[in-house]
Amino acid sequence: MQDLHLPQNKKTDRRNVMKRKVYVGMDVHKETIQIAYLTSNTKEMVKEQQIKHNEVHIKKIHQ
């Protein structure tokens, strides 16, 4: 689990930033990796994607 914070800009104040958690599930295979993201408050799937199981694609997700 990783705490995500809203970016701070002129319109957001650090005191008003809402903290939320995102759960990440991974199904790893030799050729592909399936990734799903869920929010902690609604448990709804935010995003689901499949990537090739190689270093270039894995690094793109991490950025």
N, C-alpha and C positions, 0 to 999 in steps of 0.2 A: 504494500500500500504506500501511496505517496500523497502527501498533502499538496494540493494545488492552490495557488493564490492568484487572484486577479492582478493584472499588471497595474502598477501605480502610475497614474498620470494626473493631469490638472483636475479632472473631474472626480477622481477617487481619492479618498482620504484613508490613510493606513488604519484608522480606527473603524472605518466602515467596510473594510474588505471582508467578504464572507469566505470562510474556510469550508472546503468540501473535499471529500475523498472520492477517488475513482479506483475501482477495482479492475484489474487486468487479468484476463484468462488467456492462456496460450495452449495450443495443441500443436506440438512439434513433431514433424515427420522428416524423413530423409530429404525429400524434395521441397516441401513447403512448410510454412508456419501460419497457422490460423490464429488471429488475435481478436479478442472482443473486449470492449470497454463498457463498464456499468457504473452508474452513479450511485453514491451511497444513500441518497435521500429517496429516490424513487425505484431503485434497482432495475431501471429500464436500460436496455442496451443503447449506448450512445453511438458506438461505431463498431463495425466488424470488418475485418479485412484479411486477405490472404496474400502472403508474400513468398517469394522464392527463398529457399533456405541457403542464402549465401551472405557473405560479409557486407557487400555493398548495400543490399536491401535492409539488412538488420541495422546498419549504421544510420540509414535514412529515417527509420522509426525513432531512434534515440535522439535525433536532433530536435 
